[in-house]
Every structure is written in structure tokens, then in C-alpha cells.
């Protein structure tokens, strides 16, 4: 039972640093998604996805 309590979905147990990165990525998407330039709009989305993925699975 302890094994199930120590990990979340997909075997991930997010730390505080990981949650901060995910929240900052959400803020980035929220501020850039309505930009008129497509490079800023989709650049923010790509950067947010890459940093969130790395924060969760790269274990830095």
C-alpha cells in the first residue's frame, strides 16, 4: 500500500519544483496564446510543453 501512496498517476510524484515549473508554463501559455503573432502564440505553447515535460520526466 505504501508503494501506491508514494506515486501519482503514471508513476509520477511531483515535487514542489516540478509544480512551480508547471504553473509557470501555464502562465506562459495564458499570456501568449492570444497574441496576434503566430510565432509568439505557438512559441509559448511549445516552450511550455517542453519545459513541463522535462520538469516531470527528466528528474533534474
Secondary structure as UniProt FT lines:
FT   HELIX           2..5
FT   HELIX           9..11
FT   HELIX           16..32
FT   TURN            33..34
FT   HELIX           38..57
//
